[in-house]
Amino acid sequence: MNMPLVQKLELCFWDLVIYLLSHNTLVRQLVPLFSRIENRREIALSLLMVFGGGLAGLLLGLALPVLWSLLA
């Protein structure tokens, strides 16, 4: 297929999600749990802050070597 890389990645992602939801019982048990957590605003905000902090740390870890090489 001749499509952009982003669309190919999206198709791969959804193929994986559909496969896991169809064949993995642990994933099927976790989906309702996360749905209930999402409905509780305080827990959802806490998880969002943890995820945001992790993402910020990842981006900082990726950016520091580039910045260091530019300054050297």
Secondary structure, DSSP 4 states (H G I P E B T S, - for coil): ----HHHHHHHHHHHHHHHHHHH-HHHHHHHHHHHHHHHSHHHHHHHHHHHHHHHHHHHHHHHHHHHHHHH-
